[in-house]
Amino acid sequence: VNAKLIKSISLQGRHQEARLLGERSMRTASGPYGRQSISAEYANACLRAGDTDAAEKARNYTLPVMPNFEYGTIDGRSGSIEKLRGKIVVIDFWFIGCHGCALEHKSLNDFGLLYKGDERVVFLSVALNDKTTLENYLSRSPLAADVIYNARDICEKAGVTAFPTHVILDQNGKTLLWEAGGSVDAGERLAKAV
């Protein structure tokens, strides 16, 4: 559906809009077939806009790689992405005061509760705020996740500049989903992807 939508928008001369939809769709496409069909229309939209370099990148698009990082949670536990191999890892990058982050908070808590106790899935909540501020906020608005605090360095290392951003890694650490933007049904969409 997204591939057809990209094509339609591009044929209407709305190239920038088609390219933005292409980029977002590539990050959320399910499976290689979906990514392949979207990639083709995304590349065509870039060509219609006269940008051959962007078209080449669209044809060869791959999701960003999540680098290994070590972390500490507000409840005193520590870990690293590398140590989570063998599990599906869902990562939410956010901060208090982010409108999109607040919009999806309840839905993400529901997602965390759904997988609480499931040893195959780890939900990391990577926040920019300090530990005390997060503890205060989470006492009023809980989040069923391993909450990582003071995570500016982690965000920088991962290349995350938009908030909220969601990432899903498979058991081998391969990126399966990388999307930015908050929505009230974020937890449901992540659950479907998992």
C-alpha positions in Angstrom: 0.0 0.0 0.0 2.8 2.5 0.9 4.6 1.8 -2.4 1.4 2.7 -4.3 0.9 5.8 -2.2 4.5 6.9 -2.8 4.0 6.5 -6.5 0.7 8.3 -6.6 2.0 11.3 -4.6 5.1 11.5 -6.7 3.2 11.4 -10.0 1.2 14.3 -8.7 4.4 16.3 -8.6 4.6 16.2 -4.8 8.1 14.8 -4.8 9.3 15.9 -1.4 6.2 14.5 0.3 6.7 11.2 -1.6 10.4 11.1 -0.6 9.5 11.7 3.1 6.9 8.9 2.9 9.4 6.7 1.2 12.0 7.2 4.0 9.5 6.6 6.7 8.1 3.6 5.0 11.5 2.0 4.5 12.1 2.2 8.2 8.8 0.5 9.1 8.5 -2.0 6.2 7.8 -5.5 7.2 10.0 -8.1 5.6 12.2 -8.0 2.5 9.3 -8.0 0.0 7.7 -4.9 1.5 11.0 -3.1 1.7 11.9 -4.0 -1.9 8.6 -2.7 -3.3 8.8 0.5 -1.3 12.5 0.9 -2.2 11.6 0.8 -5.9 8.9 3.5 -5.6 11.1 5.6 -3.3 13.9 5.5 -5.8 11.5 6.5 -8.6 10.2 9.4 -6.6 13.8 10.6 -6.1 14.4 10.2 -9.9 11.2 12.2 -10.7 12.6 14.9 -8.4 15.9 14.8 -10.4 18.0 13.5 -7.5 20.0 10.5 -8.9 22.2 10.2 -5.7 19.1 9.9 -3.5 17.6 7.4 -5.9 20.7 5.2 -5.6 20.6 5.4 -1.9 16.9 4.5 -1.9 17.7 1.4 -4.0 20.4 0.3 -1.6 18.6 1.4 1.6 19.4 -0.4 4.8 18.1 0.3 8.3 20.7 2.0 10.6 22.8 -0.4 12.7 22.5 0.0 16.5 25.9 0.2 18.0 26.8 -1.6 21.2 26.4 0.6 24.2 26.5 0.0 28.0 23.8 1.3 30.2 22.6 1.7 33.8 18.9 1.7 34.8 17.2 3.7 37.4 16.8 0.6 39.5 20.5 0.0 39.6 21.0 -2.7 37.0 23.5 -2.5 34.2 23.9 -4.2 30.8 24.8 -3.7 27.2 23.2 -4.3 23.8 25.8 -7.0 23.1 24.8 -8.9 26.3 21.2 -8.9 25.1 21.9 -11.1 22.0 19.5 -14.0 21.8 16.6 -11.7 22.7 14.4 -9.3 20.8 15.2 -5.8 22.0 12.7 -3.0 21.8 14.2 0.4 22.4 12.3 3.7 23.0 14.3 6.9 23.0 12.5 9.8 24.7 12.6 12.6 27.2 10.2 14.3 29.7 8.7 17.4 28.0 8.5 15.8 24.6 4.9 16.1 23.3 5.1 13.0 21.1 6.7 11.0 24.0 3.9 12.0 26.4 1.3 11.1 23.7 2.5 7.5 23.5 3.5 6.9 27.2 0.4 4.9 28.2 0.5 2.8 25.1 4.2 2.0 25.7 3.4 1.1 29.3 0.7 -1.3 28.1 3.3 -2.8 25.6 5.8 -3.3 28.5 3.1 -5.0 30.7 2.3 -7.3 27.8 5.9 -8.6 27.6 6.7 -8.3 31.3 8.1 -11.7 32.4 8.7 -12.8 28.8 12.4 -13.6 28.8 12.6 -13.5 25.0 11.8 -9.8 24.8 13.6 -6.8 26.5 12.1 -3.3 26.5 14.6 -0.6 27.1 13.4 3.0 27.7 16.3 5.3 26.9 15.7 8.7 28.5 17.6 12.0 28.3 16.6 13.0 31.8 18.4 12.5 35.1 17.6 9.7 37.5 15.8 11.9 40.1 13.6 13.6 37.5 12.7 10.3 35.9 11.9 8.6 39.3 9.6 11.6 40.1 7.8 11.4 36.7 7.5 7.6 36.7 6.0 7.6 40.2 3.0 9.4 38.7 3.1 7.8 35.2 4.7 4.3 35.4 6.5 2.7 32.5 7.0 -1.1 32.4 10.5 -1.0 31.0 14.1 -1.0 31.9 14.5 2.8 32.2 18.0 4.1 31.3 18.8 7.7 32.5 21.1 10.5 31.4 21.3 8.9 28.0 22.5 11.8 25.8 25.8 9.9 25.0 23.8 6.8 24.0 21.5 8.8 21.7 24.5 10.5 20.2 26.3 7.2 19.6 23.2 5.6 18.1 22.6 8.7 15.9 19.1 9.4 17.4 18.2 13.0 16.9 14.4 12.8 16.8 12.2 12.0 19.7 10.5 9.7 20.3 12.4 7.1 18.2 11.6 3.3 18.4 14.0 0.6 17.4 13.5 -3.2 17.3 16.6 -5.5 17.1 16.3 -9.2 16.4 18.1 -11.9 18.4 21.3 -11.3 16.4 21.3 -7.6 16.9 20.0 -6.8 13.4 17.7 -3.7 13.1 14.2 -4.7 12.1 12.5 -1.4 12.7 13.7 2.2 13.2 11.0 4.9 13.3 10.6 8.3 14.7 7.4 10.0 15.9 4.9 9.5 18.7 1.4 8.2 18.4 -1.3 7.0 20.8 -1.0 3.4 19.4 2.8 3.1 19.5 2.7 0.2 21.9 0.2 -1.7 19.7 2.3 -1.2 16.6 5.5 -2.3 18.4 3.7 -5.4 19.7 2.6 -6.3 16.1 6.2 -5.8 14.9 7.6 -8.0 17.7 
